Amino acid sequence: MPDETGARRRPVLVVGRGLIGSVTAARLAAGGRDVATVSRGGTPGRWHLPCDLAASTGRRRLRELVYELRPDCAVLTHGPSDVTWIDRHESEAEAAHRGVAELMAESGVPTILVSTDTVYDGEEGLRRPSDPICPRNAQGRVKATAERALLATDHGLVLRVAPVYGWTRSRQRRTYAQHCLESAMRAAWIWAPVDQAFTPVYVGDVARVLAALCDRPHLPAGLAHLGGPEELSRHEFAALAYRVAGAASSLVRPCLRPAGTPAYFSLASGDADPLHGLDDWRPMTPEQGLRTMVQIGPRREVLV
């Protein structure tokens, strides 16, 4: 697809095909962009490279792809992201996250790293980019090393994203909203913590921001946060999901969060406003996002 001058734009490279990566790639493609993807699995082809980014051979293949494509922009959404797995394999996870960030920093390609609230200790809510980080687990430490690699350049943007929700095809990696809605549709009861708060953000909103950033002539470098517009407890969110699905919110049973887990997964999103260039846009409220999920349905592809 040509840009405003009529020149053909180079592709966007999306590394990772999980929830955020797949929806972002779909949104970019729907907007007419050529999109190349990288993930651990999938069928190799002109626009997809399967490789293990925790291995040096995988990162070498990614480097070759980057220098072959010279993409307009790269979006790093790759894993591993399973907190328990990273706790047991921190060095492998760091190789994948820091190693890819360093590779992109050296390439000179404008790059967006999708990071996480776990770079904070989870003891306070509505964290802002100016707040000092203090990772409490291996995932936070690994993401922090990747952030530093990109923030040392003039072509890297770190976008910390609060917990994301939406439909996913993976039964092992279901989002909290998906768990709540599926349980509500069965009229099954669930436990939900009253003492753990978050600022959930709908995956379509995250993809919209990332796609808009990729379409800008010059990617702004630095650090920003993207969270949903409301901070609420897991119990409040689950009760809302049940009401939206037409189930009795009394089926959501209050409990306390598991011992040793953070009290907050919460980011203030105002800092992201000047970056995405969508002046009349705001992230969906949890009720709007959950209603969108119900309307889409769990069996439909999410192209939002």
Beta strands, then each sheet from edge to edge (+ up, - down):
strand 1: 12-15
strand 2: 35-39
strand 3: 48-50
strand 4: 73-76
strand 5: 111-116
strand 6: 156-161
strand 7: 164-165
strand 8: 190-193
strand 9: 197-198
strand 10: 201-202
strand 11: 222-226
strand 12: 232-233
strand 13: 252-255
strand 14: 264-265
sheet 1: 3+ 2+ 1+ 4+ 5+ 6+ 11+
sheet 2: 7+ 10+
sheet 3: 8+ 13+
sheet 4: 12+ 9- 14-
end
